């Protein structure tokens, strides 16, 4: 007589998320996307400002007479 194998139970599964939880997750994703965009713009603005400061410092250090020689705008 063959031994019968008892049926196994299914593996445990997490409960289905409620509508409120799905809505909260969607709101959080939208919020994070907005904050990431804001942070990206802020970093870009900071890098542009840093580049302008380096340019201004270079011009001051070199002297405006050496950086822009007389008649430089008439080259074109």
C-alpha positions, 0 to 999 in steps of 0.5 A: 500500500503506497503512502499517501502524501498529505497536501501541502499548504500554500506558501504564506503571502502578504495581504493585498494592499488597501486602496488607502495604502496604494493611494499613499504610495502613489502620493509618496512617489509623486512627492519624491519625484518632485523633490528629486527634480527640485534637488537636481535644479538646485545642484545645477544652479549651484554649479552655474554659480560656482562656474561664474565665481571661478570666472570672476575670480580668474578675471580679477586675478588676471586683470581686465586689461589682459583678459580683454585686450583693446578692441577684442569686440571688433574681431568679428 
